[in-house]
Amino acid sequence: MQNRNQWLVAILIILIGTLVAYAIVKNDNKRLANTRQLKLQSVHNRAINKLTISIGKFAGMVSGMKSFMNLSPKLPSDQLLQKFVRNQIDDIGYQDSIVVSYVDTLHVFQYCFSKTQMDPANLVGKSVKKLRDSTEIKSLNELLKTDSLRIFNPINLFEGWVGIPINFRVNRNGVTTGYVAPIINFKTIIQPIYDDQVTKDYVFQFVSPGKYDFDREIVHDGSKVYNQNSDPEYYKNYDIDPSSFIYSNIEFYGLKFTIGTAFKNEPSSLPSISGVAIGVYISFIVFVLLLTHQINQYRSFNNKIQQANLLLEKTQDEISNKNEELSTLNSTKDRFFSIIGHDIKGPLNSIKGLLSILLHENIKDAGLQGIISKLQDSVKNTVNLLNNLLNWARSQTGDLKFTKIQFGIKEAINEAISTLIPQAEAKFIKVKFDLVMLKK
């Protein structure tokens, strides 16, 4: 009877232990699922933030084109706009493809160029209506009525890459003459998401307003695909249940994207009851009390580790976001210096050239000729000062490399003093410079 009772107690302990272990495993799986969901949401938000920064960077470059087209003294030619765009690309550091087209109000291409070629697709003189459907033409007509930037759906370009256009209208002195369509490789926009080590265990789905998927290589909208490459990270390459994705709808300059994020590998399923029972049977018979104690300690320690990891990931995300904001501000500052340099140096060089012409004219008034000569020197010194300021700004960003050269100290000092002479003479101050050479 005693042995029987002992067996009954043993069986009862095993059953209770099995139920307890099963409950613990189920609870841990539930907690693990919650943790995975939080990580998934964090990575999803991170991807949205990187996409927002990338599109904002491109939109900033397009805004510079818009100002150049609308505020130049006369409508820039294709060569001038290409040079301006090339400078912008170099300032921002884009390495990928870009195509810029200027189209008139009848939707006829006036000029088109890439970074290195003019009219690479032979589009000049052709109508956009042969390339876009009526809905897109209607949207372009609406664009001609507003000064806002407008993003259009990504498209498969014959050059072999996915292009995303941000268009703006050309409106000079209240007259709309057409619109400019800069198209950049969409791979450039979303590549920062894939370059992030945090996202290596996740897949992303990008959906256009037409409910078509697009990735770094192809727009899956049924149109002709000119690209021979495929994106290995395309979400359909993985066997993922659509319900495993979390989605967000985000709008950029009039176009609503849908972005989805999911784990590449689904969470492991709950262990079978028979497997748990065997493990619990062995554990309970030998270490029933010790196991309970160890499980409680393990769970407490595991919770602390997971909380610390979540806090660390949050801190890393905040640091990364601050770094990206700083990078964006630096890019904006560099672009500002570039634009200021071009916009100020142009008029100064024009004044300098005009004064040079006047100086060589046969002006009999010696006083007037002296004034013109002093003005020319002043403009020359101002241009040199501007160049020095721009070079200093480039040296602060690391774009200007230090190279040691030999130069004449006397000429350098005289050139520096010459910038101060007009102010000194206005205050009746005489500046004198004597260079004393020291003997070795």
C-alpha positions as CSV (number, residue, x, y, z in Angstrom):
1,M,0.0,0.0,0.0
2,Q,2.8,2.4,0.9
3,N,4.6,1.6,-2.4
4,R,1.3,2.2,-4.2
5,N,0.9,5.5,-2.4
6,Q,4.4,6.4,-3.3
7,W,3.8,5.7,-7.0
8,L,0.6,7.7,-6.8
9,V,2.4,10.6,-5.2
10,A,5.2,10.2,-7.9
11,I,2.6,10.2,-10.7
12,L,0.8,13.2,-9.1
13,I,4.0,15.1,-8.9
14,I,4.8,14.3,-12.5
15,L,1.4,15.4,-13.6
16,I,1.5,18.6,-11.6
17,G,5.1,19.3,-12.8
18,T,4.0,18.6,-16.4
19,L,1.1,21.1,-16.1
20,V,3.3,23.7,-14.4
21,A,6.1,23.3,-16.9
22,Y,3.6,23.5,-19.8
23,A,2.1,26.7,-18.3
24,I,5.7,28.1,-17.9
25,V,6.6,27.3,-21.5
26,K,3.3,28.7,-22.7
27,N,3.8,31.9,-20.7
28,D,7.4,32.2,-21.9
29,N,6.3,31.8,-25.5
30,K,3.6,34.4,-25.0
31,R,6.2,36.8,-23.5
32,L,8.6,35.9,-26.3
33,A,5.9,36.7,-28.9
34,N,5.3,40.1,-27.2
35,T,9.0,40.8,-27.2
36,R,9.3,39.9,-30.9
37,Q,6.3,42.1,-31.7
38,L,8.0,45.1,-29.9
39,K,11.2,44.4,-31.9
40,L,9.2,44.2,-35.1
41,Q,7.5,47.5,-34.4
42,S,10.8,49.1,-33.5
43,V,12.5,47.9,-36.8
44,H,9.3,49.0,-38.7
45,N,9.5,52.5,-37.3
46,R,13.3,52.6,-38.0
47,A,12.7,51.7,-41.6
48,I,10.0,54.4,-42.0
49,N,12.4,57.0,-40.4
50,K,15.2,56.0,-42.8
51,L,12.8,56.2,-45.8
52,T,11.6,59.6,-44.7
53,I,15.2,60.9,-44.4
54,S,16.2,59.6,-47.8
55,I,13.2,61.1,-49.6
56,G,13.7,64.4,-47.7
57,K,17.3,64.4,-48.9
58,F,16.2,63.9,-52.5
59,A,13.4,66.5,-52.2
60,G,16.0,69.0,-50.8
61,M,18.1,68.5,-53.9
62,V,15.0,69.0,-56.1
63,S,14.1,72.2,-54.3
64,G,17.5,73.5,-55.2
65,M,16.8,72.7,-58.9
66,K,13.4,74.5,-58.6
67,S,15.0,77.7,-57.2
68,F,17.6,77.6,-60.0
69,M,15.0,77.2,-62.7
70,N,12.6,79.8,-61.4
71,L,15.0,82.5,-60.0
72,S,17.8,82.6,-62.7
73,P,17.9,85.8,-64.7
74,K,16.8,83.8,-67.7
75,L,15.6,80.2,-68.2
76,P,18.7,78.0,-67.8
77,S,19.7,75.9,-70.8
78,D,20.1,72.1,-70.6
79,Q,23.9,72.5,-70.2
80,L,23.5,74.9,-67.3
81,L,20.9,72.8,-65.5
82,Q,23.0,69.7,-66.0
83,K,26.0,71.4,-64.5
84,F,24.0,72.6,-61.5
85,V,22.5,69.2,-60.9
86,R,26.0,67.6,-61.2
87,N,27.3,70.0,-58.5
88,Q,24.3,69.1,-56.3
89,I,24.9,65.4,-56.7
90,D,28.6,65.8,-55.9
91,D,27.7,67.9,-52.8
92,I,25.2,65.4,-51.5
93,G,27.3,62.4,-52.3
94,Y,24.9,60.5,-54.5
95,Q,26.6,57.7,-56.5
96,D,23.6,56.3,-58.3
97,S,21.6,57.1,-61.5
98,I,19.5,60.2,-62.1
99,V,17.6,61.6,-65.1
100,V,16.3,65.1,-65.3
101,S,13.7,66.3,-68.0
102,Y,12.2,69.7,-68.7
103,V,8.7,69.4,-70.3
104,D,6.5,72.2,-71.6
105,T,2.9,72.8,-70.8
106,L,1.8,70.6,-73.8
107,H,3.8,67.7,-72.2
108,V,6.5,67.8,-74.9
109,F,10.1,67.1,-73.8
110,Q,12.3,70.2,-74.3
111,Y,15.4,68.7,-72.9
112,C,16.5,65.6,-71.0
113,F,19.9,64.6,-69.5
114,S,21.6,62.3,-67.1
115,K,24.7,63.2,-65.0
116,T,27.0,62.6,-68.0
117,Q,24.8,62.5,-71.1
118,M,22.4,64.7,-73.0
119,D,19.1,63.2,-74.1
120,P,20.2,59.6,-73.4
121,A,16.8,58.1,-74.3
122,N,16.1,60.4,-77.4
123,L,13.1,61.9,-75.7
124,V,13.5,65.6,-76.9
125,G,10.5,66.5,-79.1
126,K,8.4,63.6,-78.0
127,S,5.2,63.7,-76.0
128,V,4.8,62.5,-72.4
129,K,1.3,61.4,-73.3
130,K,2.8,58.5,-75.2
131,L,4.6,57.3,-72.1
132,R,2.0,58.0,-69.4
133,D,-1.7,57.1,-69.0
134,S,-4.5,59.6,-68.8
135,T,-4.6,59.5,-65.0
136,E,-0.9,60.5,-64.8
137,I,-1.4,63.2,-67.4
138,K,-4.2,64.6,-65.3
139,S,-1.9,64.7,-62.3
140,L,0.7,66.5,-64.3
141,N,-1.8,69.1,-65.4
142,E,-2.7,69.6,-61.7
143,L,1.0,70.0,-61.0
144,L,1.1,73.0,-63.4
145,K,-1.3,74.8,-61.1
146,T,0.8,74.6,-57.9
147,D,4.2,75.4,-56.6
148,S,4.4,72.3,-54.4
149,L,6.7,69.4,-55.1
150,R,4.9,66.2,-56.3
151,I,6.1,62.6,-56.1
152,F,4.7,60.2,-58.7
153,N,4.6,56.4,-58.7
154,P,7.9,54.5,-59.2
155,I,8.4,53.2,-62.8
156,N,10.5,50.7,-64.7
157,L,12.9,52.8,-66.8
158,F,14.4,51.5,-70.0
159,E,17.8,52.3,-68.5
160,G,17.3,49.2,-66.3
161,W,16.5,50.7,-62.9
162,V,13.4,51.7,-60.9
163,G,12.9,55.5,-61.1
164,I,11.0,57.6,-58.6
165,P,10.1,61.2,-59.9
166,I,9.7,64.3,-57.8
167,N,8.3,66.9,-60.2
168,F,7.9,70.7,-59.9
169,R,6.5,73.4,-62.2
170,V,8.6,76.1,-63.8
171,N,6.9,79.4,-63.1
172,R,8.9,82.5,-64.0
173,N,7.5,86.0,-63.4
174,G,4.0,84.5,-62.9
175,V,4.1,82.6,-66.2
176,T,4.1,78.7,-66.1
177,T,6.3,77.4,-68.9
178,G,6.3,73.7,-68.0
179,Y,7.6,71.4,-65.4
180,V,10.8,69.6,-64.5
181,A,10.9,65.8,-63.7
182,P,14.0,64.7,-61.8
183,I,14.0,60.9,-61.5
184,I,16.4,59.1,-59.2
185,N,17.1,55.4,-58.8
186,F,14.7,54.2,-56.1
187,K,17.4,51.8,-54.9
188,T,19.3,54.9,-53.6
189,I,16.2,55.9,-51.6
190,I,15.6,52.6,-49.8
191,Q,19.2,51.2,-49.6
192,P,19.8,52.7,-46.2
193,I,17.1,50.4,-44.8
194,Y,19.0,47.4,-46.0
195,D,22.4,48.7,-45.0
196,D,21.3,48.8,-41.4
197,Q,22.6,45.8,-39.5
198,V,19.4,45.9,-37.3
199,T,17.2,45.0,-40.3
200,K,19.1,42.0,-41.5
201,D,16.6,39.5,-40.1
202,Y,13.6,41.3,-41.6
203,V,11.9,41.7,-44.9
204,F,10.1,44.8,-46.2
205,Q,7.2,45.3,-48.6
206,F,6.7,48.6,-50.5
207,V,3.4,49.2,-52.1
208,S,2.4,52.0,-54.5
209,P,-1.1,53.7,-54.5
210,G,-2.0,51.3,-57.4
211,K,-1.4,48.3,-54.9
212,Y,1.7,47.2,-56.9
213,D,4.8,46.0,-55.1
214,F,8.1,47.5,-55.9
215,D,11.6,46.7,-54.6
216,R,15.2,47.9,-55.3
217,E,15.2,46.5,-58.9
218,I,11.6,46.1,-60.2
219,V,8.2,47.7,-60.1
220,H,5.8,44.7,-60.2
221,D,2.9,46.5,-61.9
222,G,2.8,44.4,-65.1
223,S,4.8,47.0,-67.2
224,K,7.8,46.0,-69.2
225,V,10.9,45.3,-67.1
226,Y,14.3,46.4,-68.6
227,N,16.3,45.3,-65.6
228,Q,18.0,41.9,-65.7
229,N,18.7,41.9,-61.9
230,S,16.3,40.8,-59.2
231,D,16.3,41.9,-55.5
232,P,17.3,39.0,-53.3
233,E,15.6,40.7,-50.4
234,Y,12.2,40.8,-52.2
235,Y,9.7,39.6,-49.6
236,K,8.1,37.0,-51.9
237,N,11.4,35.2,-52.0
238,Y,10.5,34.1,-48.4
239,D,7.7,31.9,-47.3
240,I,6.0,34.4,-45.0
241,D,2.3,34.5,-44.0
242,P,0.9,38.0,-45.1
243,S,-0.7,38.3,-41.6
244,S,2.8,38.4,-40.1
245,F,3.5,41.9,-41.6
246,I,2.8,45.1,-39.8
247,Y,1.9,48.0,-42.2
248,S,1.9,51.7,-42.2
249,N,0.6,54.2,-44.7
250,I,2.9,57.2,-45.1
251,E,2.5,60.2,-47.5
252,F,5.4,62.0,-49.2
253,Y,4.7,65.1,-51.3
254,G,1.2,63.9,-52.4
255,L,2.0,60.2,-52.9
256,K,0.9,57.6,-50.3
257,F,3.2,54.7,-49.8
258,T,2.4,51.5,-47.9
259,I,5.4,49.9,-46.1
260,G,5.2,46.5,-44.4
261,T,7.7,44.8,-42.2
262,A,8.0,41.1,-41.1
263,F,10.5,38.6,-39.7
264,K,12.3,36.5,-42.3
265,N,11.8,33.4,-40.0
266,E,8.6,32.7,-38.1
267,P,8.7,32.1,-34.3
268,S,9.2,28.5,-33.3
269,S,6.0,26.8,-32.3
270,L,5.1,25.7,-28.8
271,P,6.8,22.4,-27.8
272,S,4.6,19.3,-27.7
273,I,3.1,18.2,-24.4
274,S,4.7,14.7,-24.7
275,G,8.2,16.3,-25.1
276,V,7.6,18.5,-22.1
277,A,6.3,15.6,-20.0
278,I,9.4,13.5,-20.7
279,G,11.7,16.4,-19.8
280,V,9.7,17.2,-16.7
281,Y,9.7,13.6,-15.7
282,I,13.5,13.3,-15.7
283,S,13.9,16.7,-14.1
284,F,11.3,16.3,-11.4
285,I,12.6,12.9,-10.3
286,V,16.2,14.0,-9.9
287,F,16.0,17.8,-9.2
288,V,12.4,18.7,-8.5
289,L,13.2,21.3,-5.8
290,L,16.4,22.6,-7.4
291,L,14.7,22.9,-10.8
292,T,11.9,25.1,-9.4
293,H,14.4,27.4,-7.7
294,Q,16.6,27.6,-10.9
295,I,13.5,28.3,-13.1
296,N,12.5,31.2,-10.9
297,Q,16.0,32.6,-10.9
298,Y,16.3,32.0,-14.7
299,R,13.1,33.8,-15.4
300,S,14.0,36.8,-13.2
301,F,17.5,37.0,-14.8
302,N,16.1,36.5,-18.3
303,N,13.6,39.3,-17.8
304,K,16.3,41.7,-16.6
305,I,18.5,40.8,-19.6
306,Q,15.6,41.4,-22.1
307,Q,14.7,44.7,-20.4
308,A,18.4,45.7,-20.6
309,N,18.5,44.7,-24.3
310,L,15.4,46.6,-25.1
311,L,16.7,49.7,-23.3
312,L,20.1,49.3,-25.2
313,E,18.3,49.0,-28.6
314,K,16.2,52.1,-27.8
315,T,19.3,54.0,-26.9
316,Q,21.1,52.8,-30.1
317,D,18.1,53.9,-32.1
318,E,18.1,57.3,-30.6
319,I,21.9,57.7,-31.2
320,S,21.4,56.5,-34.8
321,N,18.6,59.0,-35.4
322,K,20.6,61.8,-34.0
323,N,23.5,60.9,-36.2
324,E,21.2,60.8,-39.2
325,E,19.8,64.2,-38.3
326,L,23.3,65.6,-37.9
327,S,24.2,64.1,-41.3
328,T,21.2,65.7,-42.9
329,L,22.0,69.1,-41.4
330,N,25.6,68.8,-42.6
331,S,24.4,68.0,-46.1
332,T,22.0,71.0,-46.0
333,K,24.8,73.2,-44.8
334,D,27.2,72.0,-47.5
335,R,24.5,72.5,-50.2
336,F,23.8,76.0,-48.7
337,F,27.5,77.0,-49.1
338,S,27.5,75.6,-52.6
339,I,24.5,77.6,-53.7
340,I,25.6,80.8,-51.9
341,G,29.0,80.4,-53.6
342,H,27.6,80.1,-57.1
343,D,24.9,82.8,-56.6
344,I,27.4,85.4,-55.2
345,K,30.4,84.7,-57.3
346,G,28.4,85.0,-60.5
347,P,27.4,88.6,-60.1
348,L,30.8,89.6,-58.6
349,N,32.6,88.1,-61.6
350,S,30.2,90.0,-63.9
351,I,31.0,93.3,-62.1
352,K,34.7,92.4,-62.2
353,G,34.6,91.9,-66.0
354,L,32.6,95.2,-66.6
355,L,35.2,97.2,-64.5
356,S,38.0,95.5,-66.6
357,I,36.3,96.7,-69.8
358,L,35.8,100.3,-68.4
359,L,39.4,100.4,-67.2
360,H,40.7,99.8,-70.8
361,E,38.4,102.4,-72.2
362,N,40.0,105.8,-73.1
363,I,38.7,107.7,-70.1
364,K,40.2,111.2,-70.0
365,D,39.1,111.9,-66.5
366,A,42.1,110.7,-64.4
367,G,40.1,110.8,-61.2
368,L,37.3,108.6,-62.7
369,Q,39.8,106.2,-64.0
370,G,41.4,105.9,-60.6
371,I,38.0,105.2,-59.0
372,I,37.4,102.4,-61.5
373,S,40.8,101.0,-60.8
374,K,40.1,101.0,-57.1
375,L,36.7,99.4,-57.6
376,Q,38.3,96.7,-59.7
377,D,40.8,96.0,-56.9
378,S,38.0,96.0,-54.3
379,V,35.9,93.5,-56.3
380,K,38.9,91.3,-56.9
381,N,39.7,91.3,-53.2
382,T,36.0,90.5,-52.4
383,V,36.0,87.5,-54.8
384,N,39.3,86.3,-53.2
385,L,37.8,86.7,-49.8
386,L,34.7,84.7,-50.8
387,N,36.8,81.9,-52.3
388,N,38.8,81.8,-49.0
389,L,35.6,81.6,-47.0
390,L,34.2,78.8,-49.2
391,N,37.5,76.9,-49.0
392,W,37.5,77.3,-45.2
393,A,34.0,75.9,-45.1
394,R,35.1,72.9,-47.2
395,S,38.1,72.4,-45.0
396,Q,35.7,72.1,-41.9
397,T,33.7,69.3,-43.6
398,G,36.8,67.4,-44.8
399,D,36.1,68.0,-48.5
400,L,39.2,70.1,-48.9
401,K,42.4,68.0,-48.6
402,F,45.5,69.6,-47.0
403,T,48.5,69.7,-49.4
404,K,51.8,71.3,-48.5
405,I,53.2,73.7,-51.1
406,Q,55.9,76.4,-51.3
407,F,54.7,80.0,-51.8
408,G,56.0,83.5,-51.5
409,I,55.2,84.9,-48.1
410,K,55.7,88.5,-49.3
411,E,53.1,88.2,-52.0
412,A,50.6,86.4,-49.7
413,I,51.0,89.2,-47.0
414,N,50.6,91.9,-49.6
415,E,47.5,90.3,-51.0
416,A,46.0,90.1,-47.5
417,I,46.9,93.7,-46.8
418,S,45.4,94.8,-50.1
419,T,41.9,93.8,-48.8
420,L,42.3,96.3,-45.9
421,I,43.7,99.3,-47.9
422,P,40.3,100.7,-49.0
423,Q,39.0,100.7,-45.4
424,A,42.3,102.2,-44.1
425,E,42.3,105.0,-46.7
426,A,38.7,105.9,-45.8
427,K,39.9,106.4,-42.2
428,F,43.1,108.2,-43.3
429,I,45.3,105.4,-42.1
430,K,48.4,104.4,-44.0
431,V,49.4,100.8,-44.1
432,K,53.1,100.0,-44.6
433,F,54.7,96.6,-44.8
434,D,58.5,95.9,-44.6
435,L,59.7,92.3,-44.9
436,V,63.0,91.6,-43.0
437,M,64.8,88.5,-44.2
438,L,66.6,86.7,-41.4
439,K,70.0,85.3,-42.2
440,K,70.7,81.7,-41.5
